[in-house]
Amino acid sequence: MENVTVFDFETSDTDPEKDRIIEVAAIRCINGEIVSQFQSLVQFEGELPPKITEITGISQEELAGGISEDLAFKILRNLAQDSLLVAHNAVFDMGFLHFWMQRAGGRTFSNHFIDTMTISRERHPYPYKLINMTERYGIQLPGAHRALNDVIGTWELLKALHAEQPVDDWVNRLGYLSKYGPPKWSPKHAKLFGTANRYAS
């Protein structure tokens, strides 16, 4: 918790290898305090599916005023440096980060990470979406499915999970639903394990 970057992407669809990031947000947290933040729309040359606009509220026209993918990556990289990465459903966001870095120079990242969804699956019954988990802990989440709002919600959720029971043992642990099998891509240092949805009795 001493050196953390919480990040979130809104994307043009769900395939990290072929789809693109359309909005990026991140906050850097040192010793439990937010010390810097970044949020921007990202230029997108393709045709944005109507369902993405419906979910996020982001329009094709707005993306024309975003920054380039390369610039967004450089800013995020400079903000995060070697900090612990945190995301809700991290396999999704880390997949987009990996393929983003592959396009930028054939690299990937080696940062340690925490997935708040993996922790949520172990501690709580279904559902585990960010909006569900923030509600359980009394955390306000206005404007869900916009990157910066989701980042702040994930940070508050991480603090609540850590206060309930320290999350240190969850570093680099990445759960996936057994019925779907392991993700197509995950960091080499990830400790993968299958799990099932738990339902309230």
Disulfide bonds with the S-S distance in Angstrom:
none
